[in-house]
Amino acid sequence: MLKIYAALPPRKRMGILAIILGIFAAFIGNPSDATKTTVNIKEIALMAEKDANEINVNDIADWVIKGKMDYRLIDLREESEFNEYNIPTSENIRVHSLLNSDLKRNEKIILYSEDDLLASQAWFILKATNYKSVYIVDDGMEAWKEDVVLPTCKCDTNPTNEQKELHAKREEVAKFFGGAMQADGGNDITVKKDLPKLKAPTKVTLKRTRTKKSREGC
């Protein structure tokens, strides 16, 4: 187990640490709470190693554009941050309110925050209480800003046709969400102040058909 943990990149180790902290925050922090749960730490570590619980922001963008709505996208940040800017179709639920929300255990639930830490804690809380299909947005809002809304051009001086096609696609996706392709400025680019003023409804009503319950995957 320790060898698996040590082999993970720093970001993944921080994610697992956040999950462990989530254990204390959700279950140990309230000694009067009789809630009990069984957690397979080895399984959690293996999922983190394989990125089995993560979804890329470009996939989220693609689903929003195509109108795919077979999931619940949950923004875990403060309400003020959510109201200032959020990923379209998301709804705002704070971590401490997750277990009292209307989230269903058989729904596909996708969590995001500013980065992975808070989302990892929320992921653990839901998985530990038998929510089946729970995922986090890889790098959260930070990745959404940098890869979707305000992506940086990565083309060479003489771009190939493949690079040109990718550039055009990223440019159109950014435009769809009110953003724009940025010149290659590396880490000097500041994206927060330039984010378009997009707001998603605080509540998303999904159309569901009556079908037999089945396992959902990504």
VOSELO-745208 format. One record per residue: residue in three letters; x, y, z of N, C-alpha, C in turn. Coordinates in steps of 0.001 Angstrom, whole numbers, padded with zeros to 6 digits, always signed. Layout:
ALAXYZXYZXYZ;...
! end
This chain:
MET+000833-001199+000000+000000+000000+000000+000871+001253+000000;LEU+001897+001289+000876+002779+002438+000930+003567+002594-000360;LYS+003927+001468-001000+004658+001528-002260+003782+002149-003347;ILE+002500+001788-003368+001569+002356-004341+001469+003859-004139;TYR+001340+004270-002874+001200+005703-002576+002448+006476-002977;ALA+003633+005917-002645+004891+006601-002930+005140+006744-004424;ALA+004596+005818-005210+004824+005831-006656+003954+006859-007372;LEU+002946+007384-006703+002051+008347-007340+002723+009705-007474;PRO+002338+010483-008510+002861+011851-008642+002345+012709-007499;PRO+003034+013835-007198+002656+014674-006049+001189+015067-006030;ARG+000610+015428-007183-000795+015863-007223-001723+014761-006774;LYS-001398+013489-007174-002237+012367-006785-002101+012086-005291;ARG-000871+012226-004772-000682+011992-003336-001473+013019-002531;MET-001507+014271-003019-002286+015298-002340-003767+014973-002385;GLY-004200+014402-003504-005605+014021-003629-005988+012957-002623;ILE-005125+011940-002475-005401+010881-001511-005368+011443-000097;LEU-004429+012350+000173-004378+012980+001492-005677+013726+001766;ALA-006199+014395+000754-007466+015120+000915-008587+014151+001231;ILE-008556+012974+000591-009573+011958+000861-009502+011496+002303;ILE-008267+011250+002776-008090+010809+004160-008587+011874+005122;LEU-008281+013148+004816-008791+014234+005657-010314+014272+005626;GLY-010863+013896+004488-012313+013846+004376-012937+012849+005325;ILE-012204+011758+005585-012695+010757+006537-012928+011415+007889;PHE-011919+012160+008344-012030+012812+009641-013108+013891+009624;ALA-013169+014646+008554-014138+015741+008473-015563+015232+008465;ALA-015797+014106+007767-017160+013625+007581-017644+012708+008682;PHE-016730+011915+009240-017187+010870+010154-016608+010964+011564;ILE-015364+011373+011691-014749+011405+013010-015008+012739+013699;GLY-015214+013773+012896-015393+015108+013444-016629+015261+014318;ASN-017592+014372+014177-018811+014449+014970-018977+013160+015765;PRO-018429+013079+016992-018474+011843+017763-019868+011395+018134;SER-020863+012303+018098-022237+011926+018437-022962+011301+017263;ASP-022349+011356+016082-022954+010795+014881-022699+009305+014841;ALA-023757+008532+014743-023630+007074+014777-023357+006484+013406;THR-023148+007326+012406-022903+006842+011053-021655+005984+011005;LYS-021773+004821+010353-020638+003931+010202-020469+003599+008730;THR-019242+003429+008335-018981+003087+006950-017733+002239+006858;THR-017648+001438+005802-016471+000617+005551-015790+001141+004299;VAL-014508+001442+004411-013775+002043+003310-012610+001159+002905;ASN-012503+000895+001616-011393+000115+001074-010323+001091+000594;ILE-009347+001395+001468-008325+002378+001147-007478+001930-000042;LYS-007208+000633-000151-006412+000131-001271-007127+000392-002593;GLU-008441+000172-002605-009219+000417-003816-009167+001887-004195;ILE-009260+002774-003209-009211+004211-003465-007867+004594-004061;ALA-006781+004043-003500-005448+004356-004002-005274+003883-005438;LEU-005789+002706-005750-005672+002172-007102-006468+003005-008095;MET-007655+003470-007676-008462+004326-008546-007737+005632-008837;ALA-007087+006193-007800-006350+007443-007987-005170+007226-008918;GLU-004509+006082-008788-003355+005795-009629-003750+005675-011094;LYS-004911+005096-011362-005361+004850-012729-006234+005971-013291;ASP-006451+007021-012484-007325+008127-012896-008742+007638-013210;ALA-009148+006534-012581-010451+005950-012891-011602+006813-012408;ASN-011323+007750-011519-012391+008588-010973-012378+009996-011543;GLU-011578+010235-012588-011429+011587-013109-012000+011738-014517;ILE-012531+012931-014793-013055+013270-016115-012379+014545-016581;ASN-011934+014557-017822-011225+015702-018389-012201+016835-018709;VAL-011746+018079-018551-012613+019233-018801-013070+019300-020258;ASN-012249+018799-021177-012643+018820-022582-013826+017897-022849;ASP-013915+016809-022093-015081+015926-022207-016328+016625-021687;ILE-016179+017338-020558-017306+018096-020014-017784+019127-021037;ALA-016850+019850-021636-017199+020862-022636-017946+020233-023805;ASP-017467+019084-024258-018098+018387-025374-019524+017978-025030;TRP-019721+017493-023804-021066+017082-023381-022013+018269-023305;VAL-021523+019407-022791-022359+020606-022692-022773+021074-024083;ILE-021830+021111-025014-022110+021551-026381-023135+020647-027050;LYS-023016+019340-026812-023920+018372-027447-025238+018211-026695;GLY-025355+018855-025533-026590+018767-024759-026750+017458-024022;LYS-025656+016778-023777-025719+015526-023027-026016+015838-021564;MET-027055+015213-021012-027484+015551-019664-027764+014313-018808;ASP-026933+013298-018939-027152+012093-018144-026282+012096-016887;TYR-025985+013284-016377-025126+013413-015204-025541+014631-014400;ARG-025053+014723-013160-025215+015920-012332-023829+016507-012125;LEU-023629+017736-012544-022349+018421-012402-022438+019340-011194;ILE-021630+019058-010176-021753+019743-008888-020543+020640-008630;ASP-020820+021932-008458-019802+022918-008094-019775+023001-006567;LEU-018624+022694-005962-018506+022610-004506-018029+023908-003863;ARG-017777+024938-004643-017200+026164-004118-018232+027013-003365;GLU-017745+028113-002815-018631+029050-002132-019683+029579-003109;GLU-020858+029929-002576-021936+030428-003434-021515+031681-004189;SER-020740+032554-003537-020298+033784-004199-019398+033470-005395;GLU-018544+032459-005259-017669+032058-006365-018483+031443-007491;PHE-019462+030640-007119-020344+030013-008106-021104+031079-008894;ASN-021628+032071-008197-022400+033125-008859-021521+034006-009745;GLU-020265+034155-009393-019354+034961-010202-019038+034261-011516;TYR-018794+032956-011454-018522+032183-012662-018609+030698-012343;ASN-019222+029930-013244-019312+028483-013047-019385+027790-014396;ILE-019171+026495-014398-019267+025714-015627-020748+025550-015965;PRO-021160+025903-017184-022576+025767-017561-023117+024372-017283;THR-024352+024308-016828-025128+023127-016412-024806+022680-014988;SER-023857+023348-014321-023527+022923-012960-024513+023500-011955;GLU-024561+022887-010800-025368+023369-009685-024496+023425-008448;ASN-024789+024349-007574-023941+024625-006420-024419+023873-005180;ILE-023594+022936-004703-023867+022224-003454-022562+022183-002671;ARG-022543+022701-001466-021340+022672-000651-021119+021263-000096;VAL-019873+020965+000249-019517+019612+000698-020351+019182+001893;HIS-020532+020080+002866-021265+019709+004077-022749+019456+003809;SER-023229+019834+002629-024648+019633+002315-024898+018465+001371;LEU-023852+017795+000921-024000+016736-000078-024952+015639+000367;LEU-024772+015164+001591-025571+014026+002054-027011+014416+002373;ASN-027283+015709+002432-028654+016186+002660-029283+016743+001392;SER-028608+016568+000270-029117+017088-001001-030020+016054-001664;ASP-030489+016385-002883-031360+015453-003599-030582+014546-004552;LEU-029268+014467-004378-028468+013566-005206-028878+012114-004944;LYS-029030+011352-006021-029447+009952-005905-028227+009036-006032;ARG-028281+007919-005343-027135+007002-005331-026910+006300-006664;ASN-027915+006308-007547-027733+005662-008852-027482+006658-009978;GLU-027282+007951-009628-027004+008966-010629-025504+009033-010917;LYS-025170+009528-012077-023776+009819-012403-023485+011229-011892;ILE-022599+011326-010912-022319+012589-010241-020885+013001-010535;ILE-020711+014233-011002-019392+014759-011328-019145+015990-010463;LEU-018054+015984-009729-017750+017021-008760-016588+017887-009222;TYR-016656+019183-008927-015486+020020-009174-015408+021159-008173;SER-014183+021617-007944-013928+022806-007137-012848+023597-007860;GLU-012114+024435-007164-011078+025220-007830-009958+024318-008354;ASP-009613+023287-007546-008645+022283-007976-009171+020918-007540;ASP-008282+019953-007291-008736+018596-006983-008991+018323-005501;LEU-008475+019153-004599-008468+018781-003184-009867+018676-002583;LEU-010650+019726-002691-012003+019706-002128-012860+018662-002832;ALA-012695+018545-004138-013457+017550-004900-013110+016134-004459;SER-011845+015893-004111-011431+014563-003647-012091+014218-002321;GLN-012189+015182-001443-012871+014944-000167-014347+014623-000397;ALA-014982+015406-001270-016399+015173-001559-016595+013807-002222;TRP-015682+013457-003117-015737+012137-003778-015713+011027-002740;PHE-014810+011135-001772-014727+010109-000734-016024+010008+000059;ILE-016564+011154+000457-017782+011155+001270-018914+010425+000551;LEU-019077+010691-000737-020150+010038-001488-019866+008554-001708;LYS-018621+008220-002068-018284+006816-002283-018423+006013-000998;ALA-018064+006610+000121-018136+005913+001407-019573+005712+001868;THR-020507+006450+001270-021915+006299+001637-022725+005692+000478;ASN-022022+004903-000327-022655+004029-001333-023233+004744-002555;TYR-022682+005900-002901-023012+006498-004192-022153+005797-005243;LYS-022778+005289-006279-022109+004345-007173-021193+005008-008201;SER-021707+005972-008955-020962+006552-010079-020578+007984-009763;VAL-019444+008144-009106-018984+009461-008680-017620+009743-009309;TYR-017470+010945-009872-016225+011324-010545-015869+012749-010147;ILE-014615+013133-010397-014214+014515-010201-013674+015058-011520;VAL-013834+016369-011719-013277+017025-012898-011788+017233-012647;ASP-010956+016651-013481-009511+016710-013299-009016+018151-013295;ASP-008441+018586-012171-007922+019949-011970-009009+021010-011930;GLY-010268+020605-011920-011381+021494-011645-011435+022770-012461;MET-011809+023868-011775-011990+025141-012456-010705+025652-013075;GLU-009570+025344-012455-008295+025786-013018-008117+025242-014437;ALA-008424+023956-014621-008292+023349-015947-009344+023893-016906;TRP-010550+024156-016405-011611+024695-017255-011192+026052-017840;LYS-010603+026896-016993-010132+028204-017455-009049+028056-018521;GLU-008055+027229-018218-006859+027165-019053-007025+026317-020311;ASP-007879+025296-020253-007985+024376-021390-009220+024600-022252;VAL-010276+025202-021676-011536+025335-022410-011853+026784-022753;VAL-011939+027646-021746-012400+029015-021978-011314+029906-022573;LEU-010100+029799-022051-008994+030634-022513-007768+029772-022808;PRO-007883+028877-023775-006757+027989-024080-005615+028752-024745;THR-004407+028265-024536-003228+028880-025137-002833+028135-026407;CYS-002528+028864-027453-002105+028250-028708-000785+027522-028516;LYS-000742+026269-028937+000456+025456-028798+001052+025082-030151;CYS+000628+025765-031187+001109+025425-032533+002578+025808-032716;ASP+003267+025056-033539+004639+025386-033901+004640+026558-034889;THR+005830+027023-035220+005947+028121-036184+005331+027732-037522;ASN+005587+026499-037939+004984+025961-039157+004078+024792-038765;PRO+002859+025083-038340+001982+024033-037816+001597+022997-038859;THR+001443+021764-038396+000975+020693-039267-000526+020813-039440;ASN-001086+020062-040369-002541+020074-040575-003263+019619-039312;GLU-002680+018644-038626-003293+018150-037384-003327+019249-036330;GLN-002239+020001-036212-002198+021100-035251-003197+022193-035620;LYS-003316+022469-036916-004269+023481-037373-005701+023069-037044;GLU-006027+021789-037245-007376+021301-036945-007663+021383-035453;LEU-006676+020987-034645-006846+021048-033196-007006+022495-032736;HIS-006212+023377-033306-006299+024803-032961-007693+025346-033287;ALA-008180+025020-034471-009495+025502-034894-010598+024978-033977;LYS-010477+023713-033585-011482+023120-032703-011469+023791-031342;ARG-010289+023984-030775-010185+024609-029462-010675+026054-029508;GLU-010424+026707-030632-010866+028086-030800-012396+028174-030821;GLU-013036+027247-031519-014492+027232-031597-015120+026881-030252;VAL-014507+025928-029537-015018+025554-028213-014921+026748-027273;ALA-013774+027425-027276-013597+028597-026421-014641+029665-026748;LYS-014882+029886-028031-015858+030886-028470-017262+030514-027994;PHE-017595+029221-028033-018902+028749-027591-019156+029143-026133;PHE-018104+029069-025311-018248+029379-023891-017886+030827-023561;GLY-017818+031660-024595-017579+033077-024364-016134+033464-024185;GLY-015212+032533-024460-013796+032819-024296-013114+033055-025624;ALA-011799+032877-025649-011030+033098-026870-009667+032446-026740;MET-009112+032036-027875-007768+031484-027899-006757+032560-027519;GLN-005769+032175-026679-004756+033110-026227-003437+032868-026960;ALA-002667+033937-027143-001328+033778-027707-000473+033016-026715;ASP+000564+032363-027184+001418+031556-026315+002177+032459-025359;GLY+001648+032524-024121+002304+033369-023121+002789+032588-021933;GLY+002676+031252-022012+003146+030404-020922+002440+030713-019622;ASN+003194+030727-018530+002626+030959-017208+002347+032429-016936;ASP+002718+033312-017877+002511+034741-017655+001065+035160-017879;ILE+000282+034287-018518-001092+034651-018842-001962+034642-017584;THR-002778+035656-017403-003694+035731-016276-005102+035557-016820;VAL-005785+034502-016344-007078+034195-016945-008260+034617-016087;LYS-008087+034708-014802-009238+034920-013930-009985+036208-014250;LYS-009262+037305-014453-009918+038597-014671-010614+038666-016029;ASP-010234+037756-016952-010779+037805-018296-011913+036801-018528;LEU-012318+036091-017494-013347+035083-017676-014663+035712-018100;PRO-015320+035123-019089-016624+035652-019514-017662+035471-018422;LYS-018632+036322-018394-019662+036271-017359-020756+035278-017751;LEU-020492+034019-017512-021480+032976-017776-022079+032514-016468;LYS-023366+032266-016472-024025+031767-015275-024886+030567-015636;ALA-024787+029539-014828-025624+028363-015018-026762+028418-014012;PRO-027875+027756-014303-028973+027741-013334-028538+027069-012049;THR-029050+027550-010920-028678+026945-009646-029281+025556-009503;LYS-030258+025253-010319-030884+023928-010281-031073+023443-011706;VAL-030619+022250-011990-030763+021676-013319-031744+020524-013261;THR-032784+020571-014064-033765+019487-014113-033418+018567-015273;LEU-033138+017327-014962-032752+016369-015984-033960+015557-016430;LYS-034020+015289-017723-035073+014441-018252-034670+012992-018086;ARG-035480+012236-017397-035146+010845-017145-036237+009942-017716;THR-035833+008855-018281-036783+007863-018767-036796+006687-017822;ARG-037902+006007-017769-038024+004864-016871-037361+003648-017501;THR-036227+003321-016998-035490+002146-017475-034976+001372-016281;LYS-034585+000177-016534-034007-000633-015470-032695-000019-015032;LYS-032411-000078-013739-031173+000479-013236-029994-000295-013804;SER-028992+000413-014222-027798-000244-014724-026584+000539-014275;ARG-025465-000118-014274-024242+000556-013883-023855+001569-014939;GLU-023435+002729-014461-023028+003764-015392-021535+003925-015341;GLY-020961+004185-016490-019521+004402-016535-019230+005704-017234;CYS-017965+005977-017355-017583+007215-018031-017127+006907-019441;
! end
